[in-house]
Amino acid sequence: QLSELVGPRSSGRTSLILQMLAASTARGEIVALVDTLDMFDVESAASAGVDLDRLLWIRGHLVTSPGFCHDTNQRALEQALRALALVLQAGHFGLVALDVADAPAAALRRLPFTTWLRLQRMIEGSQTICVLVGCEPMARSPAGLTVQLGKNARVIRARRHHG
């Protein structure tokens, strides 16, 4: 299902996704990370136990101060979502994560809700776990799980969405 791991900076979301990637690669699965902001730290991942030989890392770039090019961030997000869709369509991944943490909230809000529905349909019936990592809930998938983390890595709320 399409699930979410959300929380502010320093809430533990990166540590948790690294642990998920490590557990998946330890089981021999191939995993993918679509890193919208190109903030993935390879050394931290290796220290967390992620088998880097089993990781497809798709690096993106988001402009934090686009100036007059306000659509630059939107294009970067759309490219990350296209990459995510291609990975999901390819199949054979145990875990696929889209990291949009620290992306401008306005750019995320401009994405149409149908984006998340389309992604949900892509993974229905597959064995792939797809996790969106961000600061706030995005997809509100009817069957997915939202885990909202707070400071000091406490779970504030974990809820299933209902249609």
C-alpha positions in Angstrom: 0.0 0.0 0.0 1.0 3.6 -0.3 1.9 4.7 3.2 3.4 7.8 4.7 6.1 8.6 7.2 5.8 12.2 8.2 7.3 14.6 10.8 9.4 17.7 11.2 13.2 17.8 10.9 14.8 15.8 13.8 11.7 13.7 14.4 13.4 10.4 13.4 11.9 10.0 10.0 15.3 9.5 8.3 16.5 7.0 10.9 13.2 5.1 10.5 13.4 4.9 6.7 17.1 3.9 6.9 16.1 1.1 9.2 13.3 0.0 6.8 15.8 0.0 3.9 18.3 -2.0 6.0 15.7 -4.6 7.0 14.6 -5.0 3.4 18.1 -5.4 2.0 18.9 -7.8 4.8 16.1 -10.0 3.6 17.7 -10.0 0.1 15.3 -7.5 -1.4 16.1 -4.8 -3.9 15.0 -1.4 -2.7 14.8 2.0 -4.3 15.0 5.6 -2.9 13.8 8.5 -5.0 15.7 11.3 -3.2 14.0 14.5 -4.4 16.4 16.9 -2.6 19.6 14.8 -3.1 20.1 14.7 0.7 20.7 11.0 1.1 23.8 10.3 3.2 25.5 7.1 2.0 27.7 6.8 5.1 24.6 7.0 7.4 22.8 4.4 5.3 25.8 2.0 5.4 26.1 2.5 9.2 22.4 1.7 9.5 23.0 -1.6 7.7 21.6 -0.8 4.3 23.2 -3.1 1.7 24.1 -0.4 -0.9 24.5 -3.1 -3.6 20.8 -3.7 -3.3 19.8 0.0 -3.4 18.7 2.0 -6.4 19.3 5.6 -5.5 17.6 8.1 -7.8 19.0 11.5 -7.1 17.0 14.7 -7.7 17.6 18.3 -7.1 15.2 20.9 -5.7 15.9 24.6 -5.8 15.4 26.1 -2.4 15.4 29.7 -3.7 14.1 29.6 -7.3 13.7 33.4 -7.6 11.6 34.1 -10.6 11.4 30.5 -11.7 8.7 29.4 -9.3 7.9 26.4 -11.5 11.4 24.9 -11.0 10.4 23.2 -7.8 7.2 21.9 -9.3 9.2 20.4 -12.2 11.6 18.8 -9.8 8.8 17.2 -7.9 7.1 16.1 -11.1 10.4 14.5 -12.2 10.8 12.7 -8.9 7.2 11.4 -9.2 7.8 10.2 -12.7 10.9 8.4 -11.5 8.9 6.8 -8.7 6.2 5.7 -11.2 8.9 4.1 -13.4 10.4 2.2 -10.5 6.9 1.0 -9.3 6.0 -0.1 -12.9 9.3 -2.0 -13.2 8.4 -4.1 -10.1 10.6 -6.5 -8.3 11.4 -4.0 -5.5 10.6 -4.9 -1.9 10.5 -1.3 -0.7 10.4 1.9 -2.7 10.6 5.3 -0.9 10.0 8.8 -2.1 11.7 11.3 0.1 10.2 14.8 -0.3 11.0 15.9 3.3 12.0 19.6 3.4 10.5 20.2 0.0 8.6 23.4 -0.2 5.1 22.7 1.1 3.5 25.0 -1.5 5.0 22.9 -4.3 3.7 19.7 -2.7 0.2 21.2 -2.3 0.1 22.1 -6.0 0.3 18.4 -6.9 -3.1 17.1 -7.9 -4.7 14.5 -5.6 -5.0 12.2 -8.6 -1.2 11.8 -8.5 -1.5 9.8 -5.3 -4.4 7.8 -6.6 -2.4 6.8 -9.7 0.5 5.7 -7.5 -1.8 3.7 -5.3 -3.2 1.9 -8.3 0.3 1.1 -9.5 1.2 -0.8 -6.3 -2.2 -2.5 -5.7 -1.7 -6.2 -5.8 2.0 -6.0 -5.9 4.4 -7.1 -3.1 6.1 -3.7 -3.1 5.9 -1.4 -0.1 5.8 2.3 -1.1 6.6 4.9 1.5 6.3 8.6 1.1 8.6 10.5 3.5 7.7 14.1 4.2 7.0 16.8 6.7 3.2 16.5 6.6 0.6 14.0 5.2 0.3 14.1 1.4 -1.4 11.1 -0.1 -4.2 10.2 2.3 -4.4 6.8 0.7 -7.5 4.9 1.7 -5.6 1.7 2.5 -2.3 3.2 3.5 -0.9 4.0 6.9 0.3 7.4 8.1 2.9 7.4 10.8 3.4 10.9 12.2 6.6 11.4 14.2 7.4 14.2 16.7 10.5 15.5 18.3 12.6 12.8 20.1 11.4 10.1 17.6 8.0 9.5 19.4 5.2 8.2 17.4 2.4 10.8 17.7 -0.2 9.2 15.5 -0.4 6.1 13.4 -3.7 5.7 11.5 -5.1 3.9 8.6 -7.1 5.9 6.1 -10.6 4.8 5.3 -12.2 5.5 2.0 
